[in-house]
Each structure stands twice: as C-alpha cells, then as structure tokens.
Amino acid sequence: MSYELDRTRPVWRQVAAAVITRIAEGEYPVGARMPTAVALSTEVDVATSTAQKAMSHLKARGLIRSEVGLGSFVAERPE
C-alpha cells in the first residue's frame, strides 16, 4: 500500500480507511483472507498495535470477521 500517512491525524483511522477503500474497490473481496496485523503494519510502516487497532475497528463495524486459528476475512463490502 503506497499510502502517505498524515501524522497530525490518528494513524489507526487512516490505516482503517485505506483498508476500507481496498475492500470497497474489490482488492479484498468478500470472503478473502485479510493480511495479519503484523503484515499490515509492515506494509504501511506503523506499529503492530496501530494495525491491530485498525483491524479491531473494522471488526466492530462488521466489515471483517475473525476465525480462531484461521485469521480474519472480509465479511461485507462497505456501503
């Protein structure tokens, strides 16, 4: 993800917004496995805890779901 982060705004929200865009555009289709928080943090050059917070936000919104031992998957596309 080539994404310029604005350090004056919450970074986790920017990461979450970027992932939501990817889901909306079909880069991560419904049912697709999501990258792990570690992979996402490496990709956007943020702390793992920041990526985890973004993923938790997406889960709370119902956009992704987690399955123990399998990972996280896209549950639905954003409106």
C-alpha positions, 0 to 999 in steps of 0.5 A: 500500500503506497499510502502517505500517512498524515501524522497530525491525524490518528494513524489507526483511522487512516490505516482503517480507511485505506483498508476500507477503500481496498475492500470497497474497490474489490482488492479484498473481496468478500470472503478473502483472507485479510493480511495479519496485523503484523503484515499490515503494519509492515506494509504501511510502516506503523506499529503492530498495535496501530494495525491491530487497532485498525483491524479491531475497528473494522471488526466492530463495524462488521466489515471483517470477521475473525476465525480462531486459528484461521485469521480474519476475512472480509465479511461485507463490502462497505456501503 
